[in-house]
Amino acid sequence: MGCRPGRCHLRRWAADTSDLHGLKHIAGSGNTFRRLIWLCLFLTALGFCIFECYLVIKGYISFNHVTQVDVYYTTEVEFPAITVCNINKYRESALTEEDIKNVGVHLGIVDEDYNLLLPDLYTDEFKDFINSVNWTTVEEDPDYNMTEFTIRTGHQQEDMIVSCLWKEEPCEETDLQHSLTHLGNCYSFNIQGENSNEVDWKHSYSAGSANGLQLILNAEIPEYTPSNDLDSGAMDAGLRIMFHYPTEPPYPKELGFSVSAGDHSFISMRHEKITSLPWPYTECETDGGDIITHFGHYSLQACRIECETLVVEAECGCRLPEMPGDADVCSPADVHECAHPTLVDFISGNLNSSDTCECFSPCLVENYPFTLSTSKLRPLFLEALYANTSTNFTSDYISENIAVVSIYYEALNFQTIDMLPEYTFATLLAVLGGNLGLFLGASFLTIAQLGEYFLDEMIGWCICTKSKESEEERNGGNKVEPSPTVKTTDAWGA
């Protein structure tokens, strides 16, 4: 009992069964020269096919992506939350003798000998106040409340926000909410809780300044108190503004922009939604994992606030007044000697905190890119406007302290930027199948044919080997040559 030669079987399979066009011509009945030409053409096409398939598979496992940009026009657009802060953190006139004794040295207001560090930056009234302090009984209060101090001495809403108009109508009392940030007291318009109803959020129904927010702000520059916890911000005067999604916390010191007094700032904005693909395409964050514990959902500023809180608590055993959580608020000495230096090192990247906390951009980001233009205010007009009010601003004071800000949408549309995979699994199969068909006239079923052929050959070889061994055993170990007339079965019994 023997097996047919594998070479003849392969040629017969290529000519009669295979769907590969090139193999049919190579194994056909043509002359040798013609079959050699077809062999060269087939090998060339096979090489191109393998190369193209390699590029496609490489692109698929590289997780490349493409970006799709669309603009949607609508009849209404959600208005963002607008957070306004004064660049100055503490008001000079709000400091009491108890405050000076507890925080004066630590905030860099007075030196170790209780003299003003920068006397030229203070008013004569404040200099007289410092000279009147009884320094013979200086003893820091261990229960001194830094949170109460920060809120009380910061700029107050009724003084800093002179006017608030939403769609040219006075804002309601609940439209502005207080929040503590690294700049102290801040006030947010349209900020919402995590469980708030989006229907109740502020919306713009037409573009232009008449359908937005107008704020008249008082920088109160004569109240500025230079302190060492403002870092380089102590050289600036004005107001800090940040646009953010209504349910996200404000982070104006790092992510906001500034407007100056004496100007009317016109800010036309757009709404932009950016959607990124999660790992393995990018390292964007979907839910924040265990990082976000004090906020309802993940955002970049929420993560940064959480990380700063974790780092300061780990290094100092307490937190700053503006940080969330239940840990004890740092004492004035701890703020000066540990918490604030640690925070500065962390923000500037000088503190290795990758083991403690690391922030990635969320997979869905809602941005509000804007264009800012300014015009000078007319101090005499505003002086006449507020002449009979409790403010009683003079034209000189208006030039140095008052800023008007108009915030509105430039168009009722929003832009979506979506990251899409360059190759999905279906795309991969389609491109691979296209290359097989283009270069070889094949399909994925042809690959199944090749698998079937090799399976038949392997089973046939096993059957032949076992048959020869049985024949040799019956013939006393003599070698038996296979008979060319014996037909073997394939893998399917044919």
C-alpha positions in Angstrom: 0.0 0.0 0.0 1.6 3.4 -1.0 0.9 7.1 -1.4 0.8 9.3 -4.5 3.8 11.7 -4.8 3.3 15.0 -3.0 4.5 17.0 -6.0 2.0 15.7 -8.4 -0.7 16.1 -5.8 0.3 19.8 -5.2 0.3 20.5 -8.9 -3.1 18.9 -9.4 -4.5 20.8 -6.4 -3.1 24.1 -7.8 -4.6 23.5 -11.3 -8.0 22.0 -10.3 -8.9 23.3 -6.8 -7.1 26.5 -5.9 -8.8 29.9 -6.6 -5.4 31.6 -7.0 -5.3 32.6 -10.6 -1.5 32.6 -10.8 -1.2 29.0 -9.5 -3.5 27.7 -12.1 -1.2 29.1 -14.8 1.9 27.9 -13.1 0.6 24.4 -12.7 -1.3 24.3 -16.0 -0.5 22.5 -19.2 1.4 25.4 -20.9 5.1 25.2 -21.9 7.9 25.7 -19.4 8.7 29.3 -20.5 5.1 30.4 -20.1 4.9 28.8 -16.6 8.1 30.5 -15.6 6.7 33.9 -16.6 3.6 33.2 -14.6 5.8 32.1 -11.7 7.7 35.5 -11.8 4.4 37.4 -12.0 2.9 35.4 -9.1 6.0 35.9 -6.8 6.0 39.6 -7.6 2.4 40.0 -6.8 2.8 37.9 -3.7 5.6 40.2 -2.5 3.6 43.3 -3.0 0.6 41.7 -1.2 2.8 40.7 1.8 4.3 44.2 1.9 0.9 46.0 1.8 -0.6 43.6 4.3 2.4 44.2 6.6 1.8 48.0 6.5 -1.9 47.6 7.2 -1.3 45.2 10.2 1.4 47.5 11.5 -1.0 50.5 11.4 -3.7 48.5 13.1 -1.4 47.4 16.0 0.0 50.9 16.3 -3.5 52.2 17.2 -3.3 55.2 15.0 -6.2 57.5 14.8 -7.8 60.2 12.6 -9.6 63.3 13.7 -13.1 64.3 12.5 -14.2 67.9 12.9 -17.9 68.8 12.6 -19.8 72.0 13.2 -23.4 71.8 14.4 -25.8 74.7 14.2 -28.5 74.9 16.8 -31.1 77.3 18.2 -29.6 77.3 21.7 -26.2 76.7 23.3 -25.4 76.0 26.9 -23.7 78.9 28.6 -20.5 78.1 30.5 -19.8 78.8 34.1 -17.9 82.1 34.5 -15.6 82.4 37.6 -14.2 85.8 38.5 -11.4 86.4 41.0 -9.4 89.3 42.1 -5.7 88.8 41.6 -5.1 90.2 45.1 -6.0 87.7 47.9 -6.3 89.8 51.1 -7.7 93.2 51.6 -5.6 95.7 53.5 -8.5 97.3 55.4 -9.9 93.9 56.6 -6.7 92.9 58.5 -7.1 93.1 62.3 -4.5 93.2 65.0 -5.2 89.6 65.7 -4.6 88.8 62.0 -1.3 90.7 61.9 0.0 88.9 65.0 -0.9 85.5 63.7 -0.2 85.7 60.0 1.7 88.9 59.5 5.2 87.3 59.6 4.1 84.1 57.7 2.5 86.0 54.9 5.4 88.4 54.4 3.5 91.5 55.5 6.0 92.2 58.4 9.4 91.0 59.1 10.7 89.3 62.3 11.1 92.7 63.9 7.4 93.5 63.0 8.3 96.2 60.4 6.5 96.4 57.1 8.6 94.5 54.4 7.4 96.7 51.5 6.2 99.9 53.2 5.9 101.9 49.9 3.1 99.5 48.8 0.8 100.3 51.8 -1.4 103.3 52.5 -0.6 105.7 55.3 -3.6 104.4 57.2 -2.2 100.9 57.2 1.2 102.1 58.3 -0.3 103.9 61.2 -2.3 100.7 62.0 0.9 98.6 62.1 2.6 101.2 64.3 -0.4 101.0 66.7 -0.2 97.2 67.2 0.9 96.2 70.7 3.8 93.9 69.7 4.8 93.2 73.3 2.1 90.5 73.6 2.6 88.7 70.3 1.6 85.1 70.7 0.1 83.0 67.9 -3.3 81.5 68.6 -3.1 77.7 68.1 -6.8 77.7 67.2 -6.5 80.5 64.7 -8.9 79.8 61.8 -7.2 80.3 58.4 -10.4 79.5 56.5 -12.3 82.2 58.2 -9.4 84.6 57.8 -9.2 83.9 54.0 -12.9 84.4 53.4 -13.2 87.5 55.7 -10.2 89.4 54.3 -10.8 88.4 50.7 -12.7 90.7 48.3 -16.4 90.5 49.0 -19.0 90.0 46.3 -20.9 93.2 47.0 -17.8 95.3 46.6 -16.0 93.5 43.7 -19.1 92.9 41.5 -20.6 96.2 41.0 -23.2 95.1 38.4 -24.2 91.7 36.9 -26.5 91.7 33.9 -27.7 88.5 32.1 -29.3 89.2 28.8 -29.5 92.9 29.8 -31.5 92.0 32.9 -30.1 92.1 36.5 -28.8 88.7 37.7 -30.7 86.8 40.3 -29.2 86.4 43.8 -28.6 82.7 43.2 -26.7 83.2 39.9 -23.4 84.0 41.7 -21.9 81.4 44.0 -18.9 81.8 46.3 -15.9 79.5 46.0 -12.4 79.4 47.5 -9.4 79.0 45.1 -5.7 79.7 45.2 -6.7 83.4 44.7 -8.9 83.4 47.7 -12.6 84.5 47.3 -14.0 83.9 43.8 -17.5 84.1 42.5 -18.9 81.9 39.8 -21.9 82.6 37.5 -23.9 79.6 36.3 -22.0 77.0 38.3 -24.1 74.0 38.9 -24.2 71.0 41.2 -23.6 67.5 40.0 -27.3 66.6 40.2 -28.7 69.8 38.7 -31.2 69.8 35.8 -29.6 70.9 32.6 -32.9 72.5 31.6 -32.4 75.0 34.4 -28.8 76.0 33.2 -28.2 79.3 31.4 -28.6 79.1 27.7 -28.0 81.5 24.8 -30.7 81.7 22.2 -29.0 84.1 19.9 -25.4 85.4 19.4 -24.1 88.8 20.4 -23.4 90.8 23.5 -27.0 91.6 24.2 -27.6 87.8 24.8 -24.7 87.2 27.1 -23.3 88.2 30.5 -22.0 91.7 31.4 -20.1 92.3 34.6 -18.9 95.6 36.0 -16.0 94.7 38.3 -14.1 96.7 40.9 -10.5 95.6 41.3 -10.2 97.6 44.6 -6.5 98.2 43.9 -6.0 100.5 47.0 -6.9 97.4 49.1 -4.0 95.3 47.7 -1.9 93.5 50.2 1.4 92.0 48.8 1.9 88.5 50.4 4.3 85.7 49.7 1.6 83.2 48.9 0.7 84.9 45.6 4.2 84.2 44.1 4.7 86.3 41.0 1.1 87.4 41.1 2.0 90.1 43.7 3.3 92.3 40.9 -0.1 92.3 39.0 -3.3 94.2 39.4 -6.6 93.3 37.9 -9.0 90.4 37.7 -8.8 86.8 36.8 -11.5 85.1 34.8 -12.0 81.4 33.8 -14.6 79.7 31.6 -15.4 76.2 32.5 -18.2 73.6 32.2 -21.0 74.3 34.8 -20.4 71.2 36.8 -16.6 71.5 36.9 -14.7 73.2 39.7 -12.9 76.5 38.9 -9.1 76.6 38.8 -8.5 80.2 37.7 -4.9 80.9 39.0 -3.5 78.4 36.5 -6.1 78.1 33.8 -7.8 81.5 33.7 -7.0 84.8 31.9 -6.7 88.4 33.1 -8.6 91.6 32.4 -7.3 95.0 33.4 -9.0 98.0 35.0 -10.0 101.0 32.9 -11.0 98.8 29.9 -14.2 97.3 28.6 -13.3 93.8 27.5 -15.5 92.1 24.8 -15.1 88.3 24.9 -16.7 86.4 22.1 -16.5 82.7 22.7 -17.3 79.4 20.9 -18.3 76.0 22.3 -16.0 73.1 21.5 -16.4 69.4 22.4 -13.3 67.2 22.1 -13.8 63.4 22.3 -10.6 61.2 22.6 -10.3 57.5 22.3 -9.3 55.7 25.5 -6.3 53.4 25.9 -4.5 52.0 23.9 -5.1 55.0 21.5 -4.4 57.7 24.1 -4.0 58.0 27.9 -7.2 60.0 28.4 -9.1 59.3 31.6 -12.7 58.0 31.4 -13.9 58.2 35.0 -11.0 59.2 37.2 -10.7 55.9 39.0 -9.7 56.4 42.6 -8.3 59.9 42.1 -11.6 61.8 42.2 -13.2 61.6 45.6 -14.4 65.1 46.3 -16.0 65.9 42.9 -18.8 64.2 41.0 -17.0 63.5 37.7 -13.5 63.7 36.3 -12.1 66.9 34.8 -8.5 68.1 34.5 -8.9 70.9 37.1 -10.7 68.5 39.5 -7.8 66.1 39.2 -5.3 68.8 39.8 -7.1 70.0 42.8 -7.3 66.5 44.2 -3.6 65.8 43.5 -2.5 69.1 45.2 -4.6 68.2 48.2 -3.1 64.7 48.4 0.4 66.0 48.1 0.0 68.7 50.7 -1.7 66.4 53.1 1.0 63.8 52.6 3.9 66.3 53.1 2.4 68.5 55.8 -0.4 66.6 57.5 -2.9 69.4 56.8 -4.6 71.2 53.9 -4.9 74.7 52.7 -8.3 76.5 53.2 -9.2 76.3 49.5 -8.6 72.5 49.3 -11.5 70.0 49.7 -11.6 67.3 52.3 -12.0 66.7 56.0 -8.3 67.1 57.0 -7.4 69.8 59.4 -6.6 73.2 57.9 -3.0 74.2 58.2 -2.0 76.8 60.8 -0.4 80.0 59.7 3.1 78.6 60.4 2.3 75.3 58.6 1.0 77.3 55.6 4.2 79.4 55.4 6.8 76.7 56.2 5.3 73.6 54.5 2.0 73.8 52.6 2.6 76.7 50.3 6.2 75.7 49.4 5.0 72.2 48.7 2.2 73.5 46.5 4.6 75.7 44.6 7.0 72.8 44.1 4.2 70.5 42.9 2.8 73.0 40.4 6.2 73.9 39.0 7.1 70.2 38.6 9.9 70.2 41.1 8.2 67.7 43.3 8.2 64.1 42.2 4.6 63.2 42.8 4.0 60.6 40.1 3.6 57.9 42.7 1.0 60.0 44.6 -1.1 61.4 41.8 -1.0 61.9 38.0 -3.5 63.7 35.9 -4.5 62.9 32.3 -6.9 64.8 30.1 -10.4 63.4 30.2 -11.8 61.6 27.2 -14.5 64.2 26.8 -13.5 67.8 27.1 -15.7 70.8 26.7 -13.7 74.0 25.9 -14.7 77.6 25.3 -12.1 79.2 23.0 -12.5 82.9 22.9 -11.4 86.1 21.2 -10.8 89.2 23.4 -10.9 92.8 22.3 -10.9 95.9 24.5 -11.9 99.5 24.4 -11.1 102.2 26.9 -13.8 103.2 29.4 -15.2 106.7 29.7 -14.6 107.5 33.4 -16.6 110.7 33.3 -19.6 108.8 32.0 -19.4 106.1 34.7 -18.8 108.8 37.3 -22.1 110.4 36.3 -23.8 107.0 36.1 -22.9 106.2 39.7 -23.1 109.7 41.1 -26.3 109.1 43.1 -25.4 105.6 44.3 -23.6 104.3 47.3 -20.5 103.6 45.3 -19.8 107.3 44.5 -16.9 106.5 42.2 -14.7 109.3 41.0 -13.3 109.4 37.4 -9.8 108.7 38.7 -10.9 105.8 40.7 -12.8 104.4 37.7 -9.7 104.6 35.5 -7.6 102.7 38.0 -10.1 100.2 39.4 -13.2 99.5 37.3 -13.3 96.9 34.5 -16.3 96.1 32.4 -16.5 92.6 30.8 -19.0 91.4 28.2 -19.1 87.7 27.5 -21.2 86.2 24.7 -21.3 83.6 21.9 -20.1 84.8 18.5 -22.4 82.2 16.8 -25.0 79.7 17.8 -23.1 76.6 17.0 -20.7 74.2 18.6 -17.7 72.3 17.1 -17.1 68.7 17.8 -13.6 67.2 17.4 -13.8 63.4 17.5 -10.9 61.0 17.5 -11.6 57.9 15.5 -9.5 54.8 15.0 -7.7 54.7 11.7 -8.3 50.9 11.4 -11.1 49.1 13.0 -11.2 45.3 12.9 -13.7 45.4 10.1 -11.5 47.9 8.2 -8.5 45.7 8.7 -10.3 42.7 7.2 -11.6 44.8 4.3 -8.1 46.2 3.4 -6.4 42.8 3.8 -9.1 41.2 1.6 -8.7 44.0 -0.9 -4.9 43.5 -1.1 -5.4 39.7 -1.6 -7.9 40.3 -4.3 -5.9 43.0 -6.1 -2.5 41.2 -6.2 -3.5 37.5 -6.1 -7.1 37.3 -7.1 -7.7 35.6 -3.8 -10.0 36.0 -0.8 -10.0 34.8 2.8 -11.7 31.6 1.6 -8.6 31.0 -0.6 -6.6 31.0 2.7 -9.1 28.4 3.9 -8.3 26.3 0.8 -4.6 26.5 1.6 -5.3 25.4 5.1 -7.5 22.5 3.8 -4.7 21.4 1.4 -2.0 21.3 4.1 -4.4 19.5 6.5 -5.0 16.9 3.8 -1.3 16.4 3.2 -0.5 16.1 6.9 -3.2 13.5 7.5 -2.3 11.7 4.3 1.4 11.6 5.3 0.4 10.2 8.7 -1.7 7.5 7.1 1.1 6.6 4.7 3.6 6.4 7.5 1.5 4.1 9.6 0.7 1.9 6.6 4.4 1.5 5.7 5.2 0.6 9.3 2.4 -2.0 9.4 3.7 -3.5 6.1 7.2 -3.6 7.3 6.1 -5.4 10.5 4.2 -8.0 8.4 7.2 -8.5 6.1 9.6 -9.0 9.0 11.1 -5.6 8.9 11.8 -5.4 5.2 11.3 -1.9 3.7 8.2 -1.5 1.6 8.0 1.0 -1.3 4.7 2.8 -1.7 2.5 1.8 -4.6 1.6 4.6 -7.0 -1.7 3.0 -7.6 -3.0 3.2 -4.1 -5.3 6.2 -3.4 -5.3 7.9 0.0 -8.2 9.7 1.5 -8.1 13.4 2.3 -9.1 15.1 5.6 -12.8 15.1 4.7 -12.9 11.4 3.7 -12.9 12.1 -0.1 
